[in-house]
Structure formats: structure tokens, C-alpha cells
Amino acid sequence: MALNVFLELIEIKAKTASVIPFLLGMCFSKFYYHQLNWQLALIFFIAMFLFNMVVDMFDNYCDYYHADSKSYQEKTNIIGRENINPKLVLGLIIGFSVISALLGIYLVSQAGLPVLWMGIFCFAVGYLYSFGPHPISSLPLGELFSGFTMGFMIVLLSVYLNTYQVFTWNWLTIGQIFFVALADELWISNLMLTNNLCDAQEDEDNHRTTIIHFIGKKGGLIALTVKNVLAFLIIGILPFLGLAPKTVWLTILIVPFIYQQNKIIIHKQVKTETFSTGVKTLLVGSAAYLFTYFLGIIF
């Protein structure tokens, strides 16, 4: 398998959705708790990245086998389009899953049972995203689960593993981390929403009842716009709560770029032409937030 094909199979362009929340958790651990655990953080990063690849490969694998459209199976899905042996894909899925699980077990042995429960939840969502009679990706809750799991749970795990010696499990702590992660949650959920907007007709043809099936494209575009606005408002509030340095206010500098991407997807929802707006919004928005947060830590 060629490298470029493998990178498309694992949807490398969407890896921002897992890497940046992990790094945001590192930043919050340093800013709020004043400590980091580099060893556990690195092991978690490897386990997380491997499993993120598993989820995307499994999604392509299930879409290939369950597609009702022959055209989609042979011309759109990467497994059929690039003539990849499905057994090879399945082997990679199993292999990466086992390695990720073993690394997770080691983390449990070091940081305790909370890692196990959070890991089980993330593994369950990851597999149920594409598997079963009603996969999460084909349901109207897809955006909620993707945003919550990748935007919040990765940050929570990152913070916990870096600070487990002093971490206190209570609603205030969880709420604080949730609020810090919320901007990324919104942008990650918008990535899936952008995908569903572009795939609206294809999803209908393959009997996937995503959120667009219920609220229509107009409702989806309104939701996408509102979430982009909310992300910036939340980032602006964080320093007042002592949850982020004031440097995160510099994130406002990217508002014109996000506005332009929002304008493009509102005008046209075509996968090959405008899905990239969701990727760019997530990449630029979350990276700017992370970078400005990091600036406040080092200066």
C-alpha cells in the first residue's frame, strides 16, 4: 500500500481532532496544576493516535461492506477505489487495536481505574461509530459523540494522566475541563456536520439518518454558524474564570478566516470542493487556540 493511500485510509487530514485536544490537555495541566508527566503523556499519545487511526480505518471498512450503492463502493470509498485488500485493512485494524489496548492497560496500572473506565467509553464509541445495525456515524447524534469523545474525553484523559497524583474527581473539576475543551468540541462536531452537509444526498441513498435528515441543510448551516460563534465566545470567557491565560484572546485574530470558511460552506455543500472548509476551520481554530494558550504559559 502506497503511503499516500494509507494516509487517506486513516484520514490523516482529520488527525487535528485528536492531537490538538491532547496538547490542550497538556497546556491546561501546566497552567492550572503546574505539573506534567511526560512518560504517561507520551504513552497515551501513541495509544490515542493508534486508536484514532483504527476508528477511521474501521469507518472506511464498514462503509465499503455496507454500501448500498455499487458506485460508492467502487468509485468513492478508498478501499474499492484504490483496490486495497479488505483483509489487509482488517489486519491493520486488529493490530493497531491490540497495541493501543496494551498501552492502555499499562496506563491503568500506573494511574488507576479512572483510565480504564474512560478508555472503555472511548473504545466503545470508537467501534460503535461505524459498527452495528445503527452506527453512530449514521445517526443524528454523530456530531455530539464525536465532539464529546474527541474534544472533551481526550482533554480529560490528558489532564488526568499528567496530574493524577493531585487530581480531584468532582463536578467542578470536570466542568472546568469541559469548558476549556468546549471550543475544540464545537469545531470537531462541526467537522462531522460539514461532512454530513456535503454527503446529504449520498447518506439518504445509503439510508443514513444523520442530523441533516431531520433539520435539513438550512438547519445544519445555522447550527454550524452558531457553533463557530460560540467557540470564540467561550475562549473569550476562559481567562475571566482563571482557566486560561489572557493570551487566548489573540485567537480573535483568526475570526476573518473562520468567517470566510463559513461563508464558503454556506454557499455550496460539495464534498470535493467545500468539505475542506471544515478541516481548515478545525485546524486553524484549534491550533490558534492551542498556540495562544501555550504563549500564556511560557511568557
Protein Blocks (a to p, Z undefined) as FASTA:
>chain_A
ZZklmmmmnommlmmmmmmmmmmmmmmmmmmnopacfklmmmmmmmmmmmmmmmmmmmmm
mmmmmpmblklmmmmmmmlmnopafklmmmmmmmmmmmmmmmmmmmmmmnojklmmmmmm
mmmmmmmmmgcjbdfklpcklmmmmmmmmmmmmmmmmmmmmmmmmoccdfklmmmmmmmm
mmmmmmmmmmmmmmmmmmmmmmmmnopacfklmnojmlmmmmmmmmmmmmmmmmmmmmmn
opacfklmmmmmmmmmmmmmmmmmmmpccfklmmmmmmmmmmmmmmmmmmmmmmmmmZZ
